[in-house]
Amino acid sequence: MEPFVDLLDMPKDLGFDAERLRRADALIARGVEDRLYTAAVYAILRHGRIAAYGAFGHPQPDVEQPQPTTIDTIFDMASISKTITATLLLHCVEDGRVHLKQLVQVHLPEALDTPVGKLTLFQLVTHTSGLPPWKAVDEAATPLAAIMGATLDAEPGSQYAYSDLGYILLGIILERILQSTIDVLAQEMIFAPLGMTRTCYNPLVSLPVSLQSAIAATAHGETAKSEPSVGLVHDPNARSMGGAAGHAGLFSCAPDMVRFSLALMYPEQAVQRGLPALLGPLARRLATERQTDPAVGGHSIGWFTVPNGYLPRGDLLSERTFGHSGFTGTLLMHDPQTSSTVLLLTNRVYYAAENDGSAFLRMRPLLANLVASAIR
């Protein structure tokens, strides 16, 4: 965590019971022993300062001389990519390029006279569009054609259904509006301004060769014969789209995600350290507070909120908590009421052939409870 050594503070000075907070180390280390993942990194923040962090296991256990995980190990962030897409969308809102109630067909004229064309950007970004959760987008001539050919599962706005297709569509729309690809947009508008030097899409192309040994391995498939892969996005649709899409493709590390967290969740502290705030206060409210009817579901512009079952806030963090997880075993979660942040990065899909992930899913709310119970 060298770039933020000045952010490190004694847990007790941040209002934590240090002994209780240290139990997070044992919980996460046990995940390596239980073969939930080969590598894990975590960081706990409060009031924009780092109270605890740790690194466990080996990111590439199958190489001839496995190196230990470090705080800088790079992980496939999976669906945390959606928070980047949503942030870019909110930049467009602030710049007067879009408003969230606009129809898809305003930006994609080819969607005119299709059910997709009548969806709003708000419905896409809050998973209330009625689009199915998933579809192989390489089955059609283009990803857009595949999504336009999808049948809606529900009346738009009536139900919450987590959908990769909605965010793939948002990525395509953003590329049309901003006249560039999603990876370049994210680099220019988010990563570079925040100094997120190890964050990118397609790390085998975007990062120096010297950093490739720092990428945690994932696996291509779900069988025992699956070969480990390094630096290739796990999500098949993102792979078919060249590794960068609105729903997946992001690779990052803990120090970079701390920068992202500061810029979004602790903007005053970010500015004090020479980092730009990601959004203005009104756009930030859209990102950090629920924007859906709770009877339909819990989602802000980009993040899970109460009462969303995908949000692993445990029993003690407040109902203001928001966050996002990734299928590969990643989590970024913040509770404004306690001013606390939980960051957990793992490569839990490495063992997909051995377990169904349920033990890992059970572990996340336990971590949330440990962190929350340590607040004094």
VOPAGU-2260 file (C-alpha; in pm, 1 decimal, decimal comma):
REM VOPAGU-2260
SITE   aa  ch    i         X         Y         Z
SITE  MET   A    0       0,0       0,0       0,0
SITE  GLU   A    1     307,3     220,4     -51,7
SITE  PRO   A    2     126,8     491,8    -254,0
SITE  PHE   A    3     -95,2     549,8      48,3
SITE  VAL   A    4     142,3     497,5     336,9
SITE  ASP   A    5      18,7     832,4     470,0
SITE  LEU   A    6    -332,6     689,1     480,7
SITE  LEU   A    7    -238,2     414,1     724,4
SITE  ASP   A    8    -361,9     472,4    1075,9
SITE  MET   A    9    -388,5     279,5    1397,9
SITE  PRO   A   10    -724,5      99,5    1411,4
SITE  LYS   A   11    -796,4     242,2    1757,0
SITE  ASP   A   12    -745,3     595,7    1624,1
SITE  LEU   A   13   -1014,9     525,1    1364,2
SITE  GLY   A   14   -1256,7     392,8    1622,9
SITE  PHE   A   15   -1187,3      21,3    1572,2
SITE  ASP   A   16   -1124,8    -251,2    1827,0
SITE  ALA   A   17    -786,6    -361,4    1687,0
SITE  GLU   A   18    -800,0    -714,0    1823,6
SITE  ARG   A   19   -1144,0    -779,8    1675,3
SITE  LEU   A   20   -1045,3    -626,7    1342,3
SITE  ARG   A   21    -742,9    -858,2    1324,6
SITE  ARG   A   22    -982,3   -1151,8    1305,0
SITE  ALA   A   23   -1037,8   -1056,2     942,0
SITE  ASP   A   24    -686,3   -1184,6     870,8
SITE  ALA   A   25    -770,6   -1528,9    1006,9
SITE  LEU   A   26   -1101,0   -1544,5     819,8
SITE  ILE   A   27    -945,5   -1457,6     483,6
SITE  ALA   A   28    -638,1   -1676,6     538,4
SITE  ARG   A   29    -868,4   -1970,0     611,9
SITE  GLY   A   30   -1018,6   -1923,5     266,3
SITE  VAL   A   31    -679,4   -2007,0     114,7
SITE  GLU   A   32    -650,0   -2315,2     335,1
SITE  ASP   A   33   -1003,7   -2425,7     245,7
SITE  ARG   A   34    -930,6   -2380,7    -127,2
SITE  LEU   A   35   -1188,2   -2109,9    -179,4
SITE  TYR   A   36    -923,7   -1911,9    -372,0
SITE  THR   A   37    -546,7   -1920,9    -421,6
SITE  ALA   A   38    -493,6   -1548,5    -357,3
SITE  ALA   A   39    -668,3   -1278,7    -158,1
SITE  VAL   A   40    -609,4    -914,7     -70,6
SITE  TYR   A   41    -823,1    -702,0     155,5
SITE  ALA   A   42    -831,3    -346,4     289,0
SITE  ILE   A   43   -1054,3    -186,0     552,0
SITE  LEU   A   44   -1100,8     192,1     548,3
SITE  ARG   A   45   -1271,7     429,6     785,8
SITE  HIS   A   46   -1305,9     805,6     742,8
SITE  GLY   A   47   -1096,4     770,8     427,8
SITE  ARG   A   48    -801,1     614,1     608,9
SITE  ILE   A   49    -672,3     256,4     603,1
SITE  ALA   A   50    -718,5      68,8     929,3
SITE  ALA   A   51    -614,9    -278,8     813,3
SITE  TYR   A   52    -498,4    -463,7     504,0
SITE  GLY   A   53    -345,2    -798,0     415,1
SITE  ALA   A   54    -239,4   -1029,1     133,2
SITE  PHE   A   55    -260,9   -1410,2     136,7
SITE  GLY   A   56    -173,5   -1709,7     -78,4
SITE  HIS   A   57     -21,0   -1718,0    -426,4
SITE  PRO   A   58    -163,7   -1546,9    -736,0
SITE  GLN   A   59     -15,0   -1801,6    -979,1
SITE  PRO   A   60      24,5   -2124,0    -780,9
SITE  ASP   A   61      97,7   -2343,8   -1084,6
SITE  VAL   A   62     415,1   -2173,7   -1201,7
SITE  GLU   A   63     753,4   -2331,7   -1127,4
SITE  GLN   A   64     833,7   -2088,0    -848,0
SITE  PRO   A   65     507,6   -1943,1    -708,2
SITE  GLN   A   66     542,9   -1594,9    -564,4
SITE  PRO   A   67     339,4   -1476,3    -266,2
SITE  THR   A   68      41,4   -1249,3    -310,6
SITE  THR   A   69     120,7    -883,9    -241,6
SITE  ILE   A   70     -98,3    -584,4    -180,6
SITE  ASP   A   71     -36,0    -490,9    -547,8
SITE  THR   A   72    -156,7    -822,2    -695,3
SITE  ILE   A   73    -390,2    -760,3    -989,3
SITE  PHE   A   74    -729,4    -933,7   -1008,3
SITE  ASP   A   75   -1003,7    -979,7   -1265,3
SITE  MET   A   76   -1266,0    -749,6   -1112,5
SITE  ALA   A   77   -1554,9    -903,2   -1311,9
SITE  SER   A   78   -1881,4    -713,2   -1253,2
SITE  ILE   A   79   -1719,1    -436,8   -1053,0
SITE  SER   A   80   -1655,7    -320,7   -1411,0
SITE  LYS   A   81   -2020,8    -211,0   -1404,9
SITE  THR   A   82   -1939,4      60,4   -1150,9
SITE  ILE   A   83   -1690,3     206,2   -1399,8
SITE  THR   A   84   -1955,6     205,2   -1672,3
SITE  ALA   A   85   -2205,3     371,5   -1439,4
SITE  THR   A   86   -1949,3     635,4   -1341,9
SITE  LEU   A   87   -1887,4     714,6   -1708,5
SITE  LEU   A   88   -2263,6     742,0   -1758,4
SITE  LEU   A   89   -2290,2     987,6   -1468,7
SITE  HIS   A   90   -2006,4    1190,6   -1621,5
SITE  CYS   A   91   -2225,0    1216,7   -1933,6
SITE  VAL   A   92   -2519,0    1326,3   -1717,5
SITE  GLU   A   93   -2306,5    1597,7   -1555,9
SITE  ASP   A   94   -2176,7    1709,2   -1896,4
SITE  GLY   A   95   -2530,1    1753,9   -2033,0
SITE  ARG   A   96   -2490,5    1476,4   -2289,5
SITE  VAL   A   97   -2769,8    1250,9   -2159,1
SITE  HIS   A   98   -3044,5    1226,2   -1904,9
SITE  LEU   A   99   -3136,7     895,4   -1750,5
SITE  LYS   A  100   -3497,2     886,8   -1872,8
SITE  GLN   A  101   -3384,4     900,1   -2236,7
SITE  LEU   A  102   -3477,5     602,6   -2452,9
SITE  VAL   A  103   -3213,5     370,8   -2594,4
SITE  GLN   A  104   -3331,3     447,5   -2947,3
SITE  VAL   A  105   -3226,5     811,8   -2903,8
SITE  HIS   A  106   -2866,2     694,9   -2901,4
SITE  LEU   A  107   -2902,9     375,5   -3104,1
SITE  PRO   A  108   -3138,0     447,2   -3396,5
SITE  GLU   A  109   -3110,1      85,4   -3515,2
SITE  ALA   A  110   -3300,3     -14,2   -3199,7
SITE  LEU   A  111   -3607,4     176,7   -3320,6
SITE  ASP   A  112   -3914,1     -49,6   -3342,2
SITE  THR   A  113   -3756,9    -308,9   -3111,4
SITE  PRO   A  114   -3849,7    -360,3   -2744,7
SITE  VAL   A  115   -3494,7    -261,5   -2651,8
SITE  GLY   A  116   -3536,0      77,9   -2815,7
SITE  LYS   A  117   -3811,4     174,1   -2571,9
SITE  LEU   A  118   -3599,9     102,9   -2263,6
SITE  THR   A  119   -3456,9     395,9   -2069,0
SITE  LEU   A  120   -3097,0     443,6   -1962,2
SITE  PHE   A  121   -3225,0     444,1   -1603,8
SITE  GLN   A  122   -3379,7     100,6   -1650,2
SITE  LEU   A  123   -3056,9     -36,5   -1795,5
SITE  VAL   A  124   -2832,0      99,3   -1521,6
SITE  THR   A  125   -3063,4     -10,9   -1237,1
SITE  HIS   A  126   -3135,8    -361,2   -1377,2
SITE  THR   A  127   -3507,1    -288,4   -1414,7
SITE  SER   A  128   -3516,2    -310,9   -1796,0
SITE  GLY   A  129   -3671,9    -656,4   -1823,3
SITE  LEU   A  130   -3375,8    -780,9   -2026,9
SITE  PRO   A  131   -3272,0   -1139,2   -1950,9
SITE  PRO   A  132   -2970,8   -1180,2   -1721,8
SITE  TRP   A  133   -2744,7   -1330,0   -1987,3
SITE  LYS   A  134   -2721,9   -1432,2   -2349,4
SITE  ALA   A  135   -2423,9   -1532,7   -2561,9
SITE  VAL   A  136   -2367,5   -1215,7   -2763,1
SITE  ASP   A  137   -2148,2   -1387,0   -3021,2
SITE  GLU   A  138   -2451,8   -1577,5   -3149,8
SITE  ALA   A  139   -2545,4   -1279,7   -3369,2
SITE  ALA   A  140   -2354,0   -1061,4   -3613,3
SITE  THR   A  141   -2277,9    -806,7   -3339,0
SITE  PRO   A  142   -2336,0    -783,4   -2962,8
SITE  LEU   A  143   -2591,6    -509,4   -3030,0
SITE  ALA   A  144   -2781,8    -731,9   -3273,0
SITE  ALA   A  145   -2784,6   -1009,9   -3015,4
SITE  ILE   A  146   -2930,9    -781,9   -2747,6
SITE  MET   A  147   -3185,2    -624,1   -2982,9
SITE  GLY   A  148   -3300,6    -975,1   -3065,9
SITE  ALA   A  149   -3354,3   -1067,9   -2701,0
SITE  THR   A  150   -3706,2   -1112,0   -2566,1
SITE  LEU   A  151   -3782,3    -911,2   -2253,4
SITE  ASP   A  152   -3853,0   -1125,0   -1948,1
SITE  ALA   A  153   -4068,9    -863,8   -1776,0
SITE  GLU   A  154   -4242,0    -531,4   -1829,9
SITE  PRO   A  155   -3972,8    -261,2   -1807,5
SITE  GLY   A  156   -3963,9    -102,3   -1463,8
SITE  SER   A  157   -4177,1    -370,5   -1299,6
SITE  GLN   A  158   -3906,2    -605,9   -1170,0
SITE  TYR   A  159   -3542,4    -613,1   -1066,3
SITE  ALA   A  160   -3337,0    -867,9   -1261,9
SITE  TYR   A  161   -2957,8    -840,0   -1260,5
SITE  SER   A  162   -2860,3    -830,3   -1628,3
SITE  ASP   A  163   -2520,6    -828,0   -1796,1
SITE  LEU   A  164   -2699,0    -743,9   -2121,3
SITE  GLY   A  165   -2814,7    -408,4   -1988,7
SITE  TYR   A  166   -2460,4    -302,4   -1907,9
SITE  ILE   A  167   -2322,5    -435,1   -2236,2
SITE  LEU   A  168   -2580,3    -210,2   -2402,1
SITE  LEU   A  169   -2478,3      85,1   -2183,1
SITE  GLY   A  170   -2116,4      32,4   -2285,7
SITE  ILE   A  171   -2214,5      42,5   -2653,1
SITE  ILE   A  172   -2419,4     359,8   -2596,2
SITE  LEU   A  173   -2132,8     532,4   -2413,6
SITE  GLU   A  174   -1895,9     444,5   -2696,9
SITE  ARG   A  175   -2139,3     601,6   -2944,3
SITE  ILE   A  176   -2186,1     916,9   -2737,5
SITE  LEU   A  177   -1819,9     970,6   -2651,1
SITE  GLN   A  178   -1675,6     839,4   -2979,3
SITE  SER   A  179   -1423,0     605,2   -2824,1
SITE  THR   A  180   -1398,7     254,1   -2679,9
SITE  ILE   A  181   -1492,3     175,6   -2320,8
SITE  ASP   A  182   -1133,7      90,8   -2221,2
SITE  VAL   A  183    -997,5     419,0   -2357,6
SITE  LEU   A  184   -1280,5     618,5   -2198,3
SITE  ALA   A  185   -1219,4     460,5   -1858,6
SITE  GLN   A  186    -844,8     520,8   -1886,2
SITE  GLU   A  187    -881,8     885,9   -1984,2
SITE  MET   A  188   -1170,9     980,4   -1755,4
SITE  ILE   A  189   -1108,6     768,4   -1444,2
SITE  PHE   A  190    -785,6     566,3   -1424,1
SITE  ALA   A  191    -531,3     824,5   -1542,0
SITE  PRO   A  192    -671,7    1118,3   -1339,6
SITE  LEU   A  193    -671,5     901,2   -1025,8
SITE  GLY   A  194    -326,7     754,3   -1084,8
SITE  MET   A  195    -463,1     399,5   -1109,6
SITE  THR   A  196    -151,4     271,9   -1285,8
SITE  ARG   A  197    -226,5    -101,2   -1256,3
SITE  THR   A  198    -591,3     -75,5   -1359,2
SITE  CYS   A  199    -696,7    -149,5   -1716,1
SITE  TYR   A  200    -876,1    -380,5   -1955,1
SITE  ASN   A  201    -673,4    -645,6   -2141,0
SITE  PRO   A  202    -372,5    -633,3   -1905,3
SITE  LEU   A  203    -158,9    -857,0   -2127,4
SITE  VAL   A  204    -164,1    -573,7   -2381,0
SITE  SER   A  205    -210,3    -270,8   -2157,5
SITE  LEU   A  206      43,9    -343,8   -1882,1
SITE  PRO   A  207     420,9    -397,5   -1903,1
SITE  VAL   A  208     539,9    -757,3   -1925,7
SITE  SER   A  209     709,6    -710,4   -1588,4
SITE  LEU   A  210     368,9    -684,3   -1419,5
SITE  GLN   A  211     215,9    -999,2   -1567,9
SITE  SER   A  212     351,0   -1215,6   -1286,4
SITE  ALA   A  213     144,8    -995,9   -1051,9
SITE  ILE   A  214    -186,1   -1096,9   -1212,5
SITE  ALA   A  215    -385,9   -1356,1   -1021,8
SITE  ALA   A  216    -471,4   -1659,9   -1234,1
SITE  THR   A  217    -831,8   -1745,4   -1316,7
SITE  ALA   A  218    -965,7   -2044,2   -1513,0
SITE  HIS   A  219   -1118,8   -2068,1   -1857,9
SITE  GLY   A  220   -1395,3   -2315,4   -1778,8
SITE  GLU   A  221   -1580,0   -2505,7   -1512,6
SITE  THR   A  222   -1416,6   -2849,4   -1536,8
SITE  ALA   A  223   -1120,1   -3013,7   -1366,7
SITE  LYS   A  224    -930,4   -3001,9   -1697,0
SITE  SER   A  225    -960,4   -2625,1   -1731,2
SITE  GLU   A  226    -621,1   -2465,9   -1780,4
SITE  PRO   A  227    -539,4   -2166,7   -1560,4
SITE  SER   A  228    -535,4   -1839,4   -1750,4
SITE  VAL   A  229    -359,3   -1518,4   -1658,5
SITE  GLY   A  230    -473,7   -1177,8   -1775,0
SITE  LEU   A  231    -767,1   -1303,1   -1982,9
SITE  VAL   A  232   -1106,2   -1185,4   -1866,6
SITE  HIS   A  233   -1309,2   -1470,9   -1721,6
SITE  ASP   A  234   -1646,4   -1359,9   -1858,1
SITE  PRO   A  235   -1710,2   -1524,9   -2198,9
SITE  ASN   A  236   -1911,0   -1236,1   -2342,5
SITE  ALA   A  237   -1640,8    -986,6   -2251,2
SITE  ARG   A  238   -1381,3   -1217,8   -2410,0
SITE  SER   A  239   -1585,9   -1236,1   -2730,6
SITE  MET   A  240   -1603,3    -853,6   -2732,3
SITE  GLY   A  241   -1226,3    -813,7   -2724,0
SITE  GLY   A  242   -1182,5    -809,5   -2347,4
SITE  ALA   A  243   -1347,1    -474,4   -2272,7
SITE  ALA   A  244   -1721,2    -427,9   -2228,7
SITE  GLY   A  245   -1969,8    -239,8   -2015,2
SITE  HIS   A  246   -2029,9    -534,4   -1784,3
SITE  ALA   A  247   -1685,2    -696,7   -1740,8
SITE  GLY   A  248   -1319,7    -681,1   -1837,9
SITE  LEU   A  249   -1171,6    -460,9   -1565,6
SITE  PHE   A  250    -847,2    -567,0   -1392,6
SITE  SER   A  251    -723,6    -382,7   -1083,9
SITE  CYS   A  252    -542,3    -404,7    -750,3
SITE  ALA   A  253    -609,4    -290,4    -394,9
SITE  PRO   A  254    -411,6      39,1    -395,8
SITE  ASP   A  255    -584,3     147,3    -716,2
SITE  MET   A  256    -925,6      55,7    -579,7
SITE  VAL   A  257    -844,2     258,8    -269,1
SITE  ARG   A  258    -788,6     556,2    -499,2
SITE  PHE   A  259   -1122,6     487,0    -668,8
SITE  SER   A  260   -1291,7     457,0    -327,1
SITE  LEU   A  261   -1146,8     785,1    -205,8
SITE  ALA   A  262   -1257,1     968,5    -518,4
SITE  LEU   A  263   -1613,5     839,3    -492,7
SITE  MET   A  264   -1675,6     777,3    -123,2
SITE  TYR   A  265   -1437,2    1021,5      49,3
SITE  PRO   A  266   -1404,1    1310,8    -198,2
SITE  GLU   A  267   -1269,3    1561,0      52,9
SITE  GLN   A  268    -984,6    1328,0     147,5
SITE  ALA   A  269    -920,3    1259,7    -220,9
SITE  VAL   A  270    -884,1    1628,5    -299,8
SITE  GLN   A  271    -651,0    1674,3      -1,4
SITE  ARG   A  272    -422,1    1414,5    -160,4
SITE  GLY   A  273    -428,6    1573,1    -502,6
SITE  LEU   A  274    -686,5    1339,4    -651,2
SITE  PRO   A  275    -999,2    1464,3    -827,3
SITE  ALA   A  276   -1340,3    1380,5    -687,4
SITE  LEU   A  277   -1501,3    1142,0    -935,3
SITE  LEU   A  278   -1838,1    1315,8    -941,6
SITE  GLY   A  279   -2005,4    1629,4    -816,5
SITE  PRO   A  280   -2217,3    1599,6    -501,8
SITE  LEU   A  281   -2550,3    1560,0    -680,0
SITE  ALA   A  282   -2428,9    1293,7    -921,9
SITE  ARG   A  283   -2253,2    1121,6    -631,1
SITE  ARG   A  284   -2588,1    1100,0    -454,2
SITE  LEU   A  285   -2728,7     908,2    -752,1
SITE  ALA   A  286   -2439,2     661,9    -724,7
SITE  THR   A  287   -2444,5     613,1    -349,5
SITE  GLU   A  288   -2817,2     611,2    -266,1
SITE  ARG   A  289   -3092,9     377,3    -381,1
SITE  GLN   A  290   -3274,4     510,6    -687,8
SITE  THR   A  291   -3527,3     229,6    -731,1
SITE  ASP   A  292   -3856,2     165,1    -557,4
SITE  PRO   A  293   -3766,3     -78,8    -276,1
SITE  ALA   A  294   -4073,8    -281,3    -369,9
SITE  VAL   A  295   -3898,6    -348,9    -703,2
SITE  GLY   A  296   -3541,0    -382,4    -581,5
SITE  GLY   A  297   -3237,1    -206,8    -440,2
SITE  HIS   A  298   -3000,6     -33,8    -681,6
SITE  SER   A  299   -2838,3     304,6    -725,1
SITE  ILE   A  300   -2683,3     428,2   -1047,4
SITE  GLY   A  301   -2426,8     151,1   -1055,6
SITE  TRP   A  302   -2432,7     -13,8    -711,4
SITE  PHE   A  303   -2629,8    -267,0    -506,7
SITE  THR   A  304   -2829,5    -111,1    -223,0
SITE  VAL   A  305   -3071,3    -236,9      43,1
SITE  PRO   A  306   -3286,3    -447,3      -1,0
SITE  ASN   A  307   -3078,9    -612,7    -276,5
SITE  GLY   A  308   -2984,4    -970,2    -188,0
SITE  TYR   A  309   -2661,8    -936,0    -389,5
SITE  LEU   A  310   -2528,5    -689,3    -128,9
SITE  PRO   A  311   -2336,8    -892,3     135,0
SITE  ARG   A  312   -2355,8    -631,4     412,3
SITE  GLY   A  313   -2411,1    -887,0     687,8
SITE  ASP   A  314   -2620,6    -797,4     990,2
SITE  LEU   A  315   -2452,4    -490,5    1136,8
SITE  LEU   A  316   -2369,0    -244,4     861,2
SITE  SER   A  317   -2638,9      16,6     811,3
SITE  GLU   A  318   -2918,4      21,6     555,7
SITE  ARG   A  319   -2733,1     302,5     378,4
SITE  THR   A  320   -2464,1      53,2     272,6
SITE  PHE   A  321   -2396,4      19,5     -99,3
SITE  GLY   A  322   -2147,5    -192,8    -289,4
SITE  HIS   A  323   -2075,8    -422,0    -579,6
SITE  SER   A  324   -1933,1    -769,8    -615,4
SITE  GLY   A  325   -1775,1    -961,9    -901,1
SITE  PHE   A  326   -1825,3   -1325,6   -1001,1
SITE  THR   A  327   -1450,0   -1388,1    -982,8
SITE  GLY   A  328   -1451,8   -1318,8    -607,4
SITE  THR   A  329   -1423,6    -941,9    -569,5
SITE  LEU   A  330   -1613,7    -697,2    -348,3
SITE  LEU   A  331   -1613,0    -322,1    -281,1
SITE  MET   A  332   -1865,2    -205,4     -21,3
SITE  HIS   A  333   -1916,1     118,9     171,9
SITE  ASP   A  334   -2134,9     222,0     463,4
SITE  PRO   A  335   -2178,7     601,7     476,6
SITE  GLN   A  336   -2336,0     584,5     823,4
SITE  THR   A  337   -2021,8     437,9     980,3
SITE  SER   A  338   -1786,0     585,6     716,4
SITE  SER   A  339   -1637,0     241,2     660,8
SITE  THR   A  340   -1527,4      57,6     346,3
SITE  VAL   A  341   -1458,2    -310,6     283,8
SITE  LEU   A  342   -1245,1    -414,2     -15,3
SITE  LEU   A  343   -1189,4    -784,2     -85,1
SITE  LEU   A  344   -1012,4    -918,5    -394,6
SITE  THR   A  345    -980,5   -1293,0    -462,2
SITE  ASN   A  346    -960,2   -1536,4    -752,9
SITE  ARG   A  347   -1231,9   -1766,7    -626,1
SITE  VAL   A  348   -1319,7   -1900,8    -975,0
SITE  TYR   A  349    -981,2   -2075,0    -981,1
SITE  TYR   A  350   -1144,9   -2361,3    -790,5
SITE  ALA   A  351   -1474,3   -2355,0    -983,5
SITE  ALA   A  352   -1425,6   -2721,3   -1079,6
SITE  GLU   A  353   -1407,8   -2818,9    -711,8
SITE  ASN   A  354   -1683,1   -2614,2    -547,7
SITE  ASP   A  355   -1990,7   -2414,4    -637,8
SITE  GLY   A  356   -1879,1   -2097,5    -461,4
SITE  SER   A  357   -2134,1   -2121,8    -181,2
SITE  ALA   A  358   -1868,1   -2130,8      92,5
SITE  PHE   A  359   -1713,7   -1813,1     -48,9
SITE  LEU   A  360   -2052,9   -1641,9     -59,4
SITE  ARG   A  361   -2108,0   -1736,3     305,7
SITE  MET   A  362   -1772,3   -1587,8     400,0
SITE  ARG   A  363   -1840,7   -1235,9     270,3
SITE  PRO   A  364   -2115,9   -1136,5     519,1
SITE  LEU   A  365   -1901,4   -1286,1     796,8
SITE  LEU   A  366   -1626,1   -1042,8     697,5
SITE  ALA   A  367   -1877,2    -757,4     694,6
SITE  ASN   A  368   -1993,0    -853,2    1045,1
SITE  LEU   A  369   -1634,2    -869,2    1173,1
SITE  VAL   A  370   -1557,4    -522,4    1041,5
SITE  ALA   A  371   -1880,2    -371,3    1168,6
SITE  SER   A  372   -1850,1    -533,5    1511,3
SITE  ALA   A  373   -1501,4    -385,0    1549,9
SITE  ILE   A  374   -1638,7     -29,6    1528,1
SITE  ARG   A  375   -1638,8     133,7    1870,0
